[in-house]
Amino acid sequence: MPAGSLAYVFGHGQFIQAARAIVADAHLDERAKMRAFWCKGEPPAISNAQRVGFYWQGGRWACAPALAA
């Protein structure tokens, strides 16, 4: 696909949160990623039907802030 192309992937909030954690928290080890993944008593970081953008920057994936649907 040409640079700047959009691809839409649909999934549940937890799945998208996992993808976001892999990209945005790449500097953390697996244990730290899981601690940040779901904070007890708090709502999910990414809700169902929320839009999250990923883009290629500086040789690695980066994550844009989540937007409400």
N, C-alpha and C positions, 0 to 999 in steps of 0.2 A: 504494500500500500504506500502511496506517496506520503511524505512527511506532512504532518498536520491533519491526517485523515482521522475520522472518528470511527470507533467500533463500540457498539453497545453490547454489554453483557448483563444479563438479568439474573438475579439470585436473591436469596433471603439475606436479611441484614447481617446475620452471623457469618455467612460465607463471605460477603463483601468485607466485613470487618477483618476476617482472617487474611484476605488478599491485601487489605490496607496495612495490616500489621507486618506482613512480609516485606512490603515496599517501604513504608514510612519508618518502621522500626528495625531496619536492616542492621543497625549498629548494636542492637541488643542480642543477647544469647536467647535460646529457646525458653528458658525459665522466666526471664524478665519479660519476654513477649507475652507469655501466658498470664503473668501477673497483671499486665496492663490491658489484656484482652477484655476482661470482664470484671469490673469492680463491683463487689457485692453491695447490693442496696442501691445501685445507681442504674439509670436506664442504659440501654445499649448505646455504644458510641455511634453506631450507624443503624438507623431504623429501616424497616422495610420500605421500599419505594423511595429511597433517598438516592440522589445522584452523587457519585464520587468520581473524580477525574484522576487518571494516571497519565503521566507524560514522561518522555525520555529526556533527561537533562544531565549533561556532564558525564555521559557514559553509564548512567544508571537510571532506574525508574524512580520517579518522585510522585507524590500524592498531593493533589489539590484539595482544598477544604470541601467538605461534604455540603451539598445544597439540598434543601427541602424539595420534594416533588411538587 
